[in-house]
Amino acid sequence: MFRNRIWNVIRTACRMHRRTVAVHIRRYSPVGLGLLTTALCEEDEKRKRSYNTWDDISLDRLEHEFLIRQATTINVNAATQLLTVTLVAIQDTSERLREALSKEICLVKQALEWG
Protein backbone atom coordinates (compact mmCIF):
# COMPACT_ATOMS: atom_id res chain seq x y z
CA MET A 1 0.00 0.00 0.00
CA PHE A 2 2.75 2.46 0.97
CA ARG A 3 4.74 1.53 -2.13
CA ASN A 4 1.78 2.17 -4.43
CA ARG A 5 0.99 5.48 -2.77
CA ILE A 6 4.54 6.76 -3.20
CA TRP A 7 4.57 5.47 -6.74
CA ASN A 8 1.39 7.42 -7.59
CA VAL A 9 2.74 10.59 -5.96
CA ILE A 10 5.95 10.37 -7.99
CA ARG A 11 4.05 9.78 -11.24
CA THR A 12 1.74 12.71 -10.57
CA ALA A 13 4.66 14.96 -9.66
CA CYS A 14 6.36 14.29 -12.98
CA ARG A 15 3.28 15.34 -14.92
CA MET A 16 2.84 18.67 -13.09
CA HIS A 17 4.61 21.96 -13.56
CA ARG A 18 7.72 22.11 -11.38
CA ARG A 19 6.46 25.03 -9.25
CA THR A 20 3.37 23.14 -8.16
CA VAL A 21 5.23 19.88 -7.50
CA ALA A 22 6.51 20.87 -4.06
CA VAL A 23 3.07 22.03 -2.92
CA HIS A 24 1.31 18.82 -3.96
CA ILE A 25 4.09 16.53 -2.75
CA ARG A 26 4.10 18.04 0.75
CA ARG A 27 0.46 17.11 1.20
CA TYR A 28 1.19 13.41 0.87
CA SER A 29 4.86 12.78 1.58
CA PRO A 30 7.99 14.11 3.33
CA VAL A 31 9.83 17.16 2.04
CA GLY A 32 12.81 15.08 0.89
CA LEU A 33 10.68 13.24 -1.63
CA GLY A 34 9.57 16.56 -3.10
CA LEU A 35 13.17 17.60 -3.61
CA LEU A 36 13.95 14.27 -5.23
CA THR A 37 11.09 14.46 -7.69
CA THR A 38 11.75 18.11 -8.48
CA ALA A 39 15.35 17.30 -9.33
CA LEU A 40 14.28 14.43 -11.57
CA CYS A 41 11.63 16.50 -13.33
CA GLU A 42 14.08 19.25 -14.31
CA GLU A 43 16.34 17.13 -16.47
CA ASP A 44 17.26 18.27 -19.95
CA GLU A 45 14.98 17.58 -22.91
CA LYS A 46 17.05 14.75 -24.37
CA ARG A 47 16.75 12.77 -21.19
CA LYS A 48 13.03 13.46 -20.97
CA ARG A 49 12.53 12.06 -24.44
CA SER A 50 14.47 8.89 -23.70
CA TYR A 51 12.97 8.45 -20.23
CA ASN A 52 9.33 9.40 -20.66
CA THR A 53 7.63 7.65 -17.76
CA TRP A 54 8.31 6.40 -14.28
CA ASP A 55 7.24 2.94 -15.43
CA ASP A 56 10.85 2.22 -16.40
CA ILE A 57 11.90 2.25 -12.76
CA SER A 58 11.44 -1.13 -11.14
CA LEU A 59 9.11 -1.41 -8.18
CA ASP A 60 11.71 -3.54 -6.39
CA ARG A 61 13.50 -0.37 -5.30
CA LEU A 62 10.50 0.64 -3.17
CA GLU A 63 9.87 -2.68 -1.43
CA HIS A 64 10.42 -3.34 2.25
CA GLU A 65 13.50 -5.53 1.82
CA PHE A 66 15.31 -2.85 -0.17
CA LEU A 67 14.41 -0.18 2.39
CA ILE A 68 15.54 -2.44 5.25
CA ARG A 69 18.86 -3.11 3.48
CA GLN A 70 19.33 0.59 2.86
CA ALA A 71 18.59 1.47 6.50
CA THR A 72 20.96 -1.27 7.69
CA THR A 73 23.74 0.07 5.48
CA ILE A 74 23.23 3.58 6.81
CA ASN A 75 23.33 2.31 10.41
CA VAL A 76 26.50 0.30 9.79
CA ASN A 77 28.16 3.34 8.24
CA ALA A 78 27.16 5.50 11.21
CA ALA A 79 28.48 2.90 13.68
CA THR A 80 31.76 2.64 11.77
CA GLN A 81 32.16 6.40 11.80
CA LEU A 82 31.42 6.50 15.53
CA LEU A 83 34.02 3.81 16.21
CA THR A 84 36.60 5.67 14.13
CA VAL A 85 36.01 8.93 15.98
CA THR A 86 36.17 7.10 19.32
CA LEU A 87 39.45 5.41 18.38
CA VAL A 88 41.03 8.72 17.37
CA ALA A 89 39.88 10.30 20.65
CA ILE A 90 41.34 7.40 22.66
CA GLN A 91 44.67 7.64 20.81
CA ASP A 92 44.83 11.40 21.36
CA THR A 93 44.03 11.00 25.05
CA SER A 94 46.64 8.27 25.50
CA GLU A 95 49.33 10.45 23.88
CA ARG A 96 48.47 13.36 26.18
CA LEU A 97 48.50 11.03 29.20
CA ARG A 98 51.90 9.65 28.19
CA GLU A 99 53.32 13.19 27.92
CA ALA A 100 51.84 14.18 31.30
CA LEU A 101 53.23 11.04 32.98
CA SER A 102 56.66 11.65 31.45
CA LYS A 103 56.71 15.18 32.87
CA GLU A 104 55.58 13.89 36.26
CA ILE A 105 58.29 11.21 36.30
CA CYS A 106 60.92 13.84 35.50
CA LEU A 107 59.63 16.03 38.34
CA VAL A 108 59.71 13.11 40.79
CA LYS A 109 63.30 12.25 39.78
CA GLN A 110 64.36 15.87 40.27
CA ALA A 111 62.66 15.99 43.68
CA LEU A 112 64.46 12.80 44.77
CA GLU A 113 67.84 14.15 43.60
CA TRP A 114 67.43 17.45 45.43
CA GLY A 115 65.79 16.22 48.40
LINKAVEN-V627221 format. One record per pair of residues at least 6 apart in sequence whose C-alpha atoms are under 7 Angstrom apart, sorted by the first residue. I is the first residue (numbers start at 0). J is the second residue. D is the distance in Angstrom with one decimal. If there is no record, write none. Layout:
<<I & J & D> <I & J & D>>
//
This chain:
<<2 & 61 & 5.9> <2 & 62 & 6.7> <8 & 24 & 6.9> <9 & 36 & 6.6> <10 & 53 & 6.2> <12 & 20 & 5.4> <12 & 36 & 6.7> <13 & 40 & 5.7> <17 & 37 & 6.4> <20 & 37 & 6.8> <21 & 33 & 5.4> <24 & 33 & 5.5> <25 & 33 & 6.8>>
//
